[in-house]
Amino acid sequence: MLKMFIKGKYYYHVFQHRHNELLQQDCLCNDLKVRLKVKATYHNSKAVELSSIM
């Protein structure tokens, strides 16, 4: 059961990382690009952290 929960969290962070990356590519405002990059980096680091647990 715990393994499924960790897998769900992993896929959530992967989805959020990809979503923020796509938003960042289409964004025109530099300030918003920086904020989206920070969010994408956070979700990527969480996904990497969870992949090492699985």
Distance bins in CASP14 RR format, pairs under 12 A and 6 or more apart:
PFRMAT RR
TARGET T0000
AUTHOR 0000-0000-0000
RMODE 2
METHOD distances of the structure
MODEL  1
1 7 0 0 0 0 0 1 0 0 0 0 0
1 8 0 0 0 0 0 1 0 0 0 0 0
2 8 0 0 0 0 0 1 0 0 0 0 0
2 9 0 0 0 0 0 1 0 0 0 0 0
2 53 0 0 0 0 1 0 0 0 0 0 0
2 54 0 0 0 0 0 1 0 0 0 0 0
3 9 0 0 0 0 0 1 0 0 0 0 0
3 10 0 0 0 0 0 1 0 0 0 0 0
3 50 0 0 0 0 0 1 0 0 0 0 0
3 53 0 0 0 0 1 0 0 0 0 0 0
3 54 1 0 0 1 0 0 0 0 0 0 0
4 10 0 0 0 0 0 1 0 0 0 0 0
4 11 0 0 0 0 0 1 0 0 0 0 0
4 54 0 0 0 0 0 1 0 0 0 0 0
5 11 0 0 0 0 0 1 0 0 0 0 0
5 12 0 0 0 0 0 1 0 0 0 0 0
5 50 0 0 0 0 0 1 0 0 0 0 0
5 53 0 0 0 0 0 1 0 0 0 0 0
5 54 0 0 0 0 0 1 0 0 0 0 0
6 12 0 0 0 0 0 1 0 0 0 0 0
6 13 0 0 0 0 0 1 0 0 0 0 0
6 46 0 0 0 0 0 1 0 0 0 0 0
6 47 0 0 0 0 0 1 0 0 0 0 0
6 49 0 0 0 0 0 1 0 0 0 0 0
6 50 1 0 1 0 0 0 0 0 0 0 0
6 51 0 0 0 0 1 0 0 0 0 0 0
6 52 0 0 0 0 0 1 0 0 0 0 0
6 53 1 0 1 0 0 0 0 0 0 0 0
6 54 1 0 0 1 0 0 0 0 0 0 0
7 13 0 0 0 0 0 1 0 0 0 0 0
7 14 0 0 0 0 0 1 0 0 0 0 0
7 47 0 0 0 0 0 1 0 0 0 0 0
7 50 0 0 0 0 1 0 0 0 0 0 0
7 51 0 0 0 0 1 0 0 0 0 0 0
7 53 0 0 0 0 1 0 0 0 0 0 0
7 54 1 0 0 1 0 0 0 0 0 0 0
8 14 0 0 0 0 1 0 0 0 0 0 0
8 15 0 0 0 0 1 0 0 0 0 0 0
8 16 0 0 0 0 0 1 0 0 0 0 0
8 46 0 0 0 0 0 1 0 0 0 0 0
8 47 0 0 0 0 0 1 0 0 0 0 0
8 50 0 0 0 0 1 0 0 0 0 0 0
8 51 0 0 0 0 0 1 0 0 0 0 0
8 53 0 0 0 0 0 1 0 0 0 0 0
8 54 0 0 0 0 0 1 0 0 0 0 0
9 15 0 0 0 0 0 1 0 0 0 0 0
9 16 0 0 0 0 0 1 0 0 0 0 0
9 43 0 0 0 0 0 1 0 0 0 0 0
9 46 1 0 0 1 0 0 0 0 0 0 0
9 47 0 0 0 0 1 0 0 0 0 0 0
9 49 0 0 0 0 1 0 0 0 0 0 0
9 50 1 0 1 0 0 0 0 0 0 0 0
9 51 0 0 0 0 0 1 0 0 0 0 0
9 53 0 0 0 0 1 0 0 0 0 0 0
9 54 0 0 0 0 1 0 0 0 0 0 0
10 16 0 0 0 0 0 1 0 0 0 0 0
10 17 0 0 0 0 0 1 0 0 0 0 0
10 43 0 0 0 0 0 1 0 0 0 0 0
10 44 0 0 0 0 0 1 0 0 0 0 0
10 46 0 0 0 0 1 0 0 0 0 0 0
10 47 1 0 1 0 0 0 0 0 0 0 0
10 48 0 0 0 0 1 0 0 0 0 0 0
10 49 0 0 0 0 1 0 0 0 0 0 0
10 50 1 0 1 0 0 0 0 0 0 0 0
10 51 1 0 0 1 0 0 0 0 0 0 0
10 52 0 0 0 0 0 1 0 0 0 0 0
10 53 0 0 0 0 1 0 0 0 0 0 0
10 54 1 0 0 1 0 0 0 0 0 0 0
11 17 0 0 0 0 0 1 0 0 0 0 0
11 18 0 0 0 0 0 1 0 0 0 0 0
11 43 0 0 0 0 0 1 0 0 0 0 0
11 46 0 0 0 0 0 1 0 0 0 0 0
11 47 0 0 0 0 1 0 0 0 0 0 0
11 50 0 0 0 0 1 0 0 0 0 0 0
11 51 0 0 0 0 0 1 0 0 0 0 0
11 54 0 0 0 0 0 1 0 0 0 0 0
12 18 0 0 0 0 0 1 0 0 0 0 0
12 19 0 0 0 0 0 1 0 0 0 0 0
12 43 0 0 0 0 1 0 0 0 0 0 0
12 46 0 0 0 0 1 0 0 0 0 0 0
12 47 0 0 0 0 1 0 0 0 0 0 0
12 50 0 0 0 0 1 0 0 0 0 0 0
13 19 0 0 0 0 0 1 0 0 0 0 0
13 20 0 0 0 0 0 1 0 0 0 0 0
13 39 0 0 0 0 0 1 0 0 0 0 0
13 40 0 0 0 0 0 1 0 0 0 0 0
13 41 0 0 0 0 0 1 0 0 0 0 0
13 42 0 0 0 0 1 0 0 0 0 0 0
13 43 1 0 1 0 0 0 0 0 0 0 0
13 44 1 0 0 1 0 0 0 0 0 0 0
13 45 0 0 0 0 1 0 0 0 0 0 0
13 46 1 0 1 0 0 0 0 0 0 0 0
13 47 1 0 1 0 0 0 0 0 0 0 0
13 48 0 0 0 0 1 0 0 0 0 0 0
13 49 0 0 0 0 1 0 0 0 0 0 0
13 50 1 0 0 1 0 0 0 0 0 0 0
13 51 0 0 0 0 1 0 0 0 0 0 0
14 20 0 0 0 0 0 1 0 0 0 0 0
14 21 0 0 0 0 0 1 0 0 0 0 0
14 40 0 0 0 0 0 1 0 0 0 0 0
14 43 1 0 0 1 0 0 0 0 0 0 0
14 44 0 0 0 0 1 0 0 0 0 0 0
14 45 0 0 0 0 0 1 0 0 0 0 0
14 46 0 0 0 0 1 0 0 0 0 0 0
14 47 1 0 1 0 0 0 0 0 0 0 0
14 48 0 0 0 0 1 0 0 0 0 0 0
14 49 0 0 0 0 0 1 0 0 0 0 0
14 50 0 0 0 0 1 0 0 0 0 0 0
14 51 0 0 0 0 1 0 0 0 0 0 0
15 21 0 0 0 0 0 1 0 0 0 0 0
15 22 0 0 0 0 0 1 0 0 0 0 0
15 40 0 0 0 0 0 1 0 0 0 0 0
15 43 0 0 0 0 1 0 0 0 0 0 0
15 44 0 0 0 0 0 1 0 0 0 0 0
15 46 0 0 0 0 0 1 0 0 0 0 0
15 47 0 0 0 0 1 0 0 0 0 0 0
16 22 0 0 0 0 0 1 0 0 0 0 0
16 23 0 0 0 0 0 1 0 0 0 0 0
16 36 0 0 0 0 0 1 0 0 0 0 0
16 39 1 0 0 1 0 0 0 0 0 0 0
16 40 1 0 0 1 0 0 0 0 0 0 0
16 41 0 0 0 0 0 1 0 0 0 0 0
16 42 0 0 0 0 1 0 0 0 0 0 0
16 43 1 0 1 0 0 0 0 0 0 0 0
16 44 0 0 0 0 1 0 0 0 0 0 0
16 45 0 0 0 0 0 1 0 0 0 0 0
16 46 0 0 0 0 1 0 0 0 0 0 0
16 47 0 0 0 0 1 0 0 0 0 0 0
17 23 0 0 0 0 0 1 0 0 0 0 0
17 24 0 0 0 0 0 1 0 0 0 0 0
17 36 0 0 0 0 0 1 0 0 0 0 0
17 37 0 0 0 0 0 1 0 0 0 0 0
17 38 0 0 0 0 0 1 0 0 0 0 0
17 39 0 0 0 0 1 0 0 0 0 0 0
17 40 1 0 1 0 0 0 0 0 0 0 0
17 41 0 0 0 0 1 0 0 0 0 0 0
17 42 0 0 0 0 1 0 0 0 0 0 0
17 43 1 1 0 0 0 0 0 0 0 0 0
17 44 1 0 1 0 0 0 0 0 0 0 0
17 45 0 0 0 0 1 0 0 0 0 0 0
17 46 0 0 0 0 1 0 0 0 0 0 0
17 47 1 0 0 1 0 0 0 0 0 0 0
17 48 0 0 0 0 1 0 0 0 0 0 0
17 50 0 0 0 0 0 1 0 0 0 0 0
17 51 0 0 0 0 0 1 0 0 0 0 0
18 24 0 0 0 0 0 1 0 0 0 0 0
18 25 0 0 0 0 0 1 0 0 0 0 0
18 36 0 0 0 0 0 1 0 0 0 0 0
18 39 0 0 0 0 0 1 0 0 0 0 0
18 40 0 0 0 0 1 0 0 0 0 0 0
18 43 0 0 0 0 1 0 0 0 0 0 0
18 44 0 0 0 0 1 0 0 0 0 0 0
18 47 0 0 0 0 1 0 0 0 0 0 0
19 25 0 0 0 0 0 1 0 0 0 0 0
19 26 0 0 0 0 0 1 0 0 0 0 0
19 36 0 0 0 0 1 0 0 0 0 0 0
19 39 0 0 0 0 1 0 0 0 0 0 0
19 40 0 0 0 0 1 0 0 0 0 0 0
19 43 0 0 0 0 1 0 0 0 0 0 0
19 44 0 0 0 0 0 1 0 0 0 0 0
20 26 0 0 0 0 0 1 0 0 0 0 0
20 27 0 0 0 0 0 1 0 0 0 0 0
20 32 0 0 0 0 0 1 0 0 0 0 0
20 33 0 0 0 0 0 1 0 0 0 0 0
20 34 0 0 0 0 0 1 0 0 0 0 0
20 35 0 0 0 0 1 0 0 0 0 0 0
20 36 1 0 1 0 0 0 0 0 0 0 0
20 37 1 0 0 1 0 0 0 0 0 0 0
20 38 0 0 0 0 1 0 0 0 0 0 0
20 39 1 0 1 0 0 0 0 0 0 0 0
20 40 1 1 0 0 0 0 0 0 0 0 0
20 41 0 0 0 0 1 0 0 0 0 0 0
20 42 0 0 0 0 1 0 0 0 0 0 0
20 43 1 0 0 1 0 0 0 0 0 0 0
20 44 0 0 0 0 1 0 0 0 0 0 0
20 47 0 0 0 0 0 1 0 0 0 0 0
21 27 0 0 0 0 0 1 0 0 0 0 0
21 33 0 0 0 0 0 1 0 0 0 0 0
21 36 1 0 0 1 0 0 0 0 0 0 0
21 37 0 0 0 0 1 0 0 0 0 0 0
21 39 0 0 0 0 1 0 0 0 0 0 0
21 40 1 0 1 0 0 0 0 0 0 0 0
21 41 0 0 0 0 1 0 0 0 0 0 0
21 43 0 0 0 0 1 0 0 0 0 0 0
21 44 0 0 0 0 1 0 0 0 0 0 0
22 36 0 0 0 0 1 0 0 0 0 0 0
22 40 0 0 0 0 1 0 0 0 0 0 0
23 29 0 0 0 0 0 1 0 0 0 0 0
23 32 0 0 0 0 1 0 0 0 0 0 0
23 33 0 0 0 0 1 0 0 0 0 0 0
23 35 0 0 0 0 1 0 0 0 0 0 0
23 36 1 0 1 0 0 0 0 0 0 0 0
23 37 0 0 0 0 0 1 0 0 0 0 0
23 39 0 0 0 0 1 0 0 0 0 0 0
23 40 0 0 0 0 1 0 0 0 0 0 0
24 30 0 0 0 0 0 1 0 0 0 0 0
24 31 0 0 0 0 0 1 0 0 0 0 0
24 32 0 0 0 0 1 0 0 0 0 0 0
24 33 1 0 1 0 0 0 0 0 0 0 0
24 34 0 0 0 0 1 0 0 0 0 0 0
24 35 0 0 0 0 1 0 0 0 0 0 0
24 36 1 0 1 0 0 0 0 0 0 0 0
24 37 1 0 1 0 0 0 0 0 0 0 0
24 38 0 0 0 0 1 0 0 0 0 0 0
24 39 0 0 0 0 1 0 0 0 0 0 0
24 40 1 0 0 1 0 0 0 0 0 0 0
24 41 0 0 0 0 0 1 0 0 0 0 0
24 43 0 0 0 0 0 1 0 0 0 0 0
25 32 0 0 0 0 0 1 0 0 0 0 0
25 33 0 0 0 0 1 0 0 0 0 0 0
25 36 0 0 0 0 1 0 0 0 0 0 0
25 37 0 0 0 0 0 1 0 0 0 0 0
25 40 0 0 0 0 0 1 0 0 0 0 0
26 32 0 0 0 0 0 1 0 0 0 0 0
26 33 0 0 0 0 1 0 0 0 0 0 0
26 36 0 0 0 0 1 0 0 0 0 0 0
27 33 1 0 1 0 0 0 0 0 0 0 0
27 34 0 0 0 0 1 0 0 0 0 0 0
27 35 0 0 0 0 1 0 0 0 0 0 0
27 36 1 0 0 1 0 0 0 0 0 0 0
27 37 0 0 0 0 1 0 0 0 0 0 0
27 39 0 0 0 0 0 1 0 0 0 0 0
27 40 0 0 0 0 0 1 0 0 0 0 0
28 36 0 0 0 0 0 1 0 0 0 0 0
29 35 0 0 0 0 1 0 0 0 0 0 0
29 36 0 0 0 0 1 0 0 0 0 0 0
30 36 0 0 0 0 0 1 0 0 0 0 0
30 37 0 0 0 0 0 1 0 0 0 0 0
31 37 0 0 0 0 0 1 0 0 0 0 0
31 38 0 0 0 0 0 1 0 0 0 0 0
32 38 0 0 0 0 0 1 0 0 0 0 0
32 39 0 0 0 0 0 1 0 0 0 0 0
33 39 0 0 0 0 0 1 0 0 0 0 0
33 40 0 0 0 0 0 1 0 0 0 0 0
34 40 0 0 0 0 0 1 0 0 0 0 0
34 41 0 0 0 0 0 1 0 0 0 0 0
35 41 0 0 0 0 0 1 0 0 0 0 0
35 42 0 0 0 0 0 1 0 0 0 0 0
36 42 0 0 0 0 0 1 0 0 0 0 0
36 43 0 0 0 0 0 1 0 0 0 0 0
37 43 0 0 0 0 0 1 0 0 0 0 0
37 44 0 0 0 0 0 1 0 0 0 0 0
38 44 0 0 0 0 0 1 0 0 0 0 0
38 45 0 0 0 0 0 1 0 0 0 0 0
39 45 0 0 0 0 0 1 0 0 0 0 0
39 46 0 0 0 0 0 1 0 0 0 0 0
40 46 0 0 0 0 0 1 0 0 0 0 0
40 47 0 0 0 0 0 1 0 0 0 0 0
41 47 0 0 0 0 0 1 0 0 0 0 0
41 48 0 0 0 0 0 1 0 0 0 0 0
42 48 0 0 0 0 0 1 0 0 0 0 0
42 49 0 0 0 0 0 1 0 0 0 0 0
43 49 0 0 0 0 0 1 0 0 0 0 0
43 50 0 0 0 0 0 1 0 0 0 0 0
44 50 0 0 0 0 0 1 0 0 0 0 0
44 51 0 0 0 0 0 1 0 0 0 0 0
45 51 0 0 0 0 0 1 0 0 0 0 0
45 52 0 0 0 0 0 1 0 0 0 0 0
46 52 0 0 0 0 0 1 0 0 0 0 0
46 53 0 0 0 0 0 1 0 0 0 0 0
47 53 0 0 0 0 0 1 0 0 0 0 0
47 54 0 0 0 0 0 1 0 0 0 0 0
48 54 0 0 0 0 0 1 0 0 0 0 0
END
